[in-house]
């Protein structure tokens, strides 16, 4: 599950990723972001058994929202993050892995 949290006092709002088992018990959680607003909107399981989410960040930009893509391994460890956008606000709402391994936002 993905979304955002304001509960852990790590910024205005941070992206929040939660993996649960089939009984609803927490396997791991991850908060990602900086001092401003960040959120995860959509998550997908990847071919390498990891996860990728898309959302937005204003923590790592010029205070405007930009599309934020983050890759995690199967244990929730951060592998990489990329930011995409222009001068205005940009948001990512869905991500999907293509058959060749690339991602479509």
C-alpha positions as CSV (number, residue, x, y, z in Angstrom):
1,X,0.0,0.0,0.0
2,X,1.2,3.5,-0.6
3,X,0.1,7.0,0.3
4,X,1.6,9.7,2.6
5,X,2.1,10.2,6.3
6,X,2.3,13.2,8.6
7,X,2.8,10.9,11.7
8,X,6.5,10.4,12.0
9,X,7.7,14.1,12.2
10,X,10.1,13.7,9.3
11,X,8.7,16.5,7.1
12,X,5.5,18.2,6.2
13,X,4.3,15.0,4.5
14,X,6.3,12.0,3.4
15,X,5.6,9.2,1.0
16,X,4.6,6.1,2.9
17,X,4.9,2.5,1.7
18,X,3.5,-0.4,3.7
19,X,3.9,-4.1,2.9
20,X,1.5,-6.5,4.6
21,X,1.1,-10.2,4.5
22,X,-2.1,-12.0,3.5
23,X,-3.4,-11.7,7.1
24,X,-2.9,-7.9,7.2
25,X,0.2,-8.1,9.5
26,X,3.0,-5.6,8.7
27,X,6.1,-7.0,7.0
28,X,7.8,-3.6,6.6
29,X,7.1,0.1,6.2
30,X,9.1,2.8,4.6
31,X,8.9,6.6,4.7
32,X,10.6,8.6,1.9
33,X,10.9,12.3,1.5
34,X,12.3,15.5,2.7
35,X,11.1,18.6,4.6
36,X,8.2,19.5,2.3
37,X,5.3,17.5,0.8
38,X,5.9,14.1,-0.8
39,X,3.5,11.3,-1.6
40,X,3.3,7.9,-3.2
41,X,0.2,7.4,-5.3
42,X,0.6,4.1,-7.1
43,X,2.8,1.1,-6.5
44,X,3.7,-1.9,-8.7
45,X,5.5,-5.2,-8.1
46,X,8.4,-5.4,-10.5
47,X,9.9,-8.3,-12.5
48,X,13.0,-8.4,-10.2
49,X,10.7,-9.0,-7.2
50,X,11.0,-5.4,-6.0
51,X,8.6,-2.5,-6.0
52,X,8.3,0.8,-7.8
53,X,6.1,3.7,-6.9
54,X,5.1,7.0,-8.5
55,X,3.8,10.1,-6.8
56,X,5.1,13.6,-6.3
57,X,7.7,15.5,-4.4
58,X,8.2,19.1,-3.6
59,X,11.1,18.4,-1.1
60,X,13.7,17.9,-3.8
61,X,12.6,20.5,-6.3
62,X,12.1,24.3,-6.3
63,X,9.0,24.1,-4.1
64,X,6.8,23.1,-7.0
65,X,5.6,19.5,-7.2
66,X,7.3,17.1,-9.6
67,X,6.7,13.5,-10.5
68,X,8.6,11.3,-8.1
69,X,9.5,7.7,-9.0
70,X,11.2,5.5,-6.4
71,X,12.5,1.9,-6.8
72,X,12.7,-0.4,-3.7
73,X,14.0,-3.9,-3.4
74,X,11.8,-6.8,-2.0
75,X,12.7,-5.9,1.6
76,X,11.8,-2.2,1.1
77,X,15.3,-0.9,0.8
78,X,15.7,2.3,-1.3
79,X,17.5,1.6,-4.6
80,X,17.0,4.8,-6.5
81,X,14.7,7.8,-7.0
82,X,14.1,10.0,-10.0
83,X,12.3,13.3,-10.4
84,X,10.5,14.4,-13.6
85,X,8.8,17.7,-14.4
86,X,8.9,21.2,-15.6
87,X,8.4,24.7,-14.2
88,X,4.8,24.1,-13.0
89,X,3.3,21.4,-10.8
90,X,3.6,17.8,-12.1
91,X,2.1,14.7,-10.6
92,X,2.4,11.0,-11.3
93,X,-0.7,8.9,-10.8
94,X,0.2,5.4,-12.2
95,X,3.2,3.4,-13.2
96,X,3.5,0.1,-15.0
97,X,6.4,-2.1,-16.1
98,X,6.5,-2.8,-19.9
99,X,7.5,-6.2,-21.2
100,X,11.0,-5.0,-22.0
101,X,11.6,-3.9,-18.4
102,X,11.1,-0.2,-18.9
103,X,8.5,1.7,-16.9
104,X,5.5,3.8,-18.2
105,X,4.2,6.7,-16.0
